[in-house]
């Protein structure tokens, strides 16, 4: 079963979602008790933003974070939302980043974060898939 951030959120009574317009460039934020989500987001953006903010809470970032901490949150968010078998399956038929993102129900940015933070073994799997799919 795919990761479901809303289901995870239901098991976290200490967190409450508040629908509130966010400043330009921000989809959501958290203070550790509330996750403020822009109601103008698409369902895919909401899925990614809710996961991202829960990871911030998990990592103890409730009053901002450093660039390296944000990078770690983005990597973990992408890992939670995109399992490797699903990534490989999507790349079997799609040849564009946005198509793969659509198939995985994530934003292209989250997909790029997942690709940017592949482990050595995951990279090997993806390279092997590309070799299998190369036209002969």
N, C-alpha and C positions, 0 to 999 in steps of 0.2 A: 504494500500500500504506500502511495506517495505520502511524503511528509505533509502534515496538515497543520499550519500554524494556528488556525482558529481552534482546533481541537486541543492543541497544546495550551493555548491561552485559557480555555475553559478550566483546565486543571490548575490554574494559577490565580486563585481568588485575590491575591495581593495586587494584581494588575487590573486596571480598568481602562477600556478604550474610550477615548473622548474624540468625537468627530468635530474637528476645528480646522478652518482654513489655515494653511501654513504659509510662511513667507516664500517668495519666489525662490525656487531651487531646492526647497526642502519638502519632502514627502510626509515625514512624520518625525516625532521626537519623543523622548521619555524623560521623566524625572525619577523613575524607579517605582512610582506608584501608579502613574497614569501613562498611557501611550496615546499621544495626540496624533491623529491621522487626518490628513486632508480628505474631506468627503468627495473631492473632485477626481480622485484617483480611480483608475480602472481596477477591475477585480484582480488582475495580475499584479498591478502595482501595489495594491493593498496586501496581497499575499506576501510579496517580497518585503514591504515596509514593516509589516507586523512581525515577521521573522527577524528582520534586522534589529528592530527595537528590543525584542525579547533577548537577543544575543547580547545587546548592550547591557541589559539588566543582569543577565547571567554573568557577565564579566565585571560587573560592579561599576559600570560607567553611568552614573546618574547626574553628573554635573559637568558634562563635556568629556572629551578625550583627546589624546594626542593623535597625530597623523599615523603613527605606527599602530596605535590601538584601533583606530578606525579601519585600517587596512586588515587587521586581524578579525575584526567584526565582519567585514565584507567577505573575507575568505570563509569564515565559519558559516555565515548566512548562506553562501553559495553551496557549501558542502551539505548543509541540511536540506536545502531545496532541490538539489540535483544529485541523485545517486549515480554512480558510475555506470551501472548497466543501462539506466535510462538515457544517459548521455550517449553511450555507444549506439544504442538503438536509434536514437534520433538522427545521429550522424550517418546512419546507414542509408537514409533516403534523402535527407536535406543537405543542400550544399551551400546555404547561406546562413549566417549567424542569426538573423531575425527569424528564419524558418525553424531553426533548432530551438530558439528561445520560445517561440509559439508552441511547439510540440511539448516542451518541458514545463510550460505554464510559468515562465519567469520573464523578467525583462532582459533585453540584450546585455545590459550592464551586469546583471547578476551572472548571466552565462559567461561573460568575459572574465569576471572575477573567478569563476570556477575553473576556467581554462588556465588563467594566470597562476593558479595555486594547485595545479595537479601535482600529485606525488610522482616520484620517479616511476613507480609501477603503473600508475594511471596513465602517465605520458606514454609509456611503452605500449599499453593497450590501445591507446588512440592511434599511435603511429602504425601499429600492426593492422588496425582497421583500415587506415588510409591505404596501406600497401595492398590489402585484399581488394579494395574498391577501385584501385587505379585501373584505368583502361589498359588493356594489353595491346 
